Amino acid sequence: MRFQRVSKAVALGAVLALSITACSPGGTDAPETSETNATQNGGGGGTEANTTGLADLGDITTKDDTISVSVGAPEFISYNGFTPQTYSTYNSAITDRMFAGFSYFGTDGAIYPNEDLGSYEKVSDDPLVVEYTIAEDAVWSDGTPITVADAVLAWAVQNTNLDAGDGAIFNSVSQDLGNTVPNGPEGEASGKKFSVTFNAPDPDWQIQTWMLHPAHVVAEQGGLSVDEFVEAVRGGDAAALKDAADFWNTGWTTDPGTLPDAELMPVSGPYKLSSWQAGESVTIEANEAYYGTPAATKNLTFRFSADNTMVQSLQNQDLNVIAPQPTVDTLTQLEALGDAVVVHQGDTLTWEHLDFNFIEGNAMTNLELRKAFAMCVPRQDIVDNLIKPLNPEAQVMNAREVFPFQENYEEVVSAAYDGRFDQVDIEGAKAILEEQDAVGTEVRIGYSAPNERRTNQVAQIKSSCDEAGFEVVDAGDPQFFAPGGTQERGDYEVALFAWAGSGQIASGQNIYATGKPQNYGKFSNEQVDAEWETLAGSLDPAVHLEQVKKIEKLLWDELYGIPIFAHPGLDASSADIDNVRFTATQNGIVWNAEQWLRAE
């Protein structure tokens, strides 16, 4: 993967959708990974990777071939995958191949520089100043040089201070850079060098997003020259930028199967959009103007396949790489294919959770009802029945910002959580419902369907919580995460999905702090906000650890939601596809898809 999505998490619908967390207070511990039937680099051989980053493939020429992959069934949404409505693991699996960033995550969450695009260097700690250099030969696929103007656009879309009177003009999933870096990228707009000065320490400074979409396209669609666009951004002239922002927000989102004009979609990464078959697939093809290491294979076709069809498609060679929802049946089916496939397994930085809806008028704004629901959710049974068969070491997850396989997990949990919801307490939940005169309260659990494991989870929750006096409704919906869908409308009491992260430090602020883009349920707590501000303003791992303890305790006391388990990773690839490598991070099995190659 070349494009680094902000320090934000991604929501997983089927594994699930963007949006974020997986912070690692005190440093990231590498999850354990294992490979069944093959080595880490894939079944057919390929190039052995000696780091957790991209392998050195040496001098390669793009092979005229097509590799087919599926990461799930949801439809492709947009060339712009950086809005709250389009930022999902499904969309990012495609768009991340198309855009270059200054850094990327290795398989264990370690941060690596992307030297194809350029370089960066921290030149001062107080204030925090970072200097960036864009490679001289770095160009968009239409031949336009990649310049400082493109970094200015990346800053603009994340700057809520660009407000035309009715809110920020850019609808970005990340909204922190306007205040974090008040002056934005400093440098000649047409040049290749810029610096950024932070107003406070930023523990995630290496993965802030300074390169997104083409400024020359956004400017032109807004009726501006590039210089006029940059001048308006730097001058805070939101009115002059309104048309450009409107295009950035929606101009690349079209009806399924219809791509925008090619001249509106130049790319900075190794692949570009080629074709879109609505409901079936999107194909991307090698960017012949790419200035870095060429893509190993000319075409990658992303098929929208239901989880329960993936193994058969892999066996039939209709698919070459799959990322199904991990289930016992899926693992059994894959193992039955023997040496024809490579099974990739390991711990991941993705975790399942139930989030309450705090929108005014929703039943779950009542803390007592949230407690009652937490009392009846059979978390241990869910883990025992659905997760332990895949990972015998799996356990109920009692934190949000650290994972059970990480070094600081027990320390954080012991400081933040007293075990009050470890055991199902039907009688206790029933007593609360009776006291609140709330027996029969309907709880619609929304999730992205179809999803066998989530359907099974809801069934287990319904069996338990209905006994306590709730009326649980399976509200699974294929459009749950779609723009205008159930989640965006707030049409649920509880949302069931997963955040997929990569070991960021402060990304959770975008989920739990008041008014943040990924705070879908509209949770708000002043103390939680303040504790996040302290964490996000420090470079000290000791401060990060202590703040996470405080935040986790507040989130338990206020019952923002209920963590359930860390996802076991399960992917598979045909034995003749080289360089397919498992990753624990939010980027998933496609993280290095530009290196995939069919063996001769």
PEHULIN-V341226 format. One record per helix or strand of 2 or more residues. SS is the DSSP state (H for helix, E for strand). FROM is the first residue (numbers start at 1). TO is the last residue. Records with the same first field share a line. If there is no record, write none. Layout:
SS->FROM-TO  FROM-TO
This chain:
E->10-12  33-36  63-72  103-105  111-113  118-125  128-134  193-197  271-277  281-286  297-304  321-322  341-356  442-448  471-477  494-500  561-574  577-578  597-598
H->89-95  148-157  177-180  205-207  215-221  226-234  238-250  262-264  307-315  328-336  338-340  363-365  367-376  379-387  409-416  426-435  452-468  486-489  509-512  526-536  541-558  588-595
